[in-house]
Amino acid sequence: MSLEREPDLVAALQAFRDAHGGLSEAHAVRALLILGLDAVAADARATP
């Protein structure tokens, strides 16, 4: 996947970085992965 083909994703990543004090791209990606994994885990716990 090329980020050049995903302008909405690039814009969202930049907005996340800006909202969190100018995180580096690597730190922002890690944070989003952790948040996503946490959401998946929470969903799995809530699903009977």
Secondary structure as UniProt FT lines:
FT   HELIX           3..5
FT   HELIX           7..19
FT   TURN            20..21
FT   HELIX           25..46
//
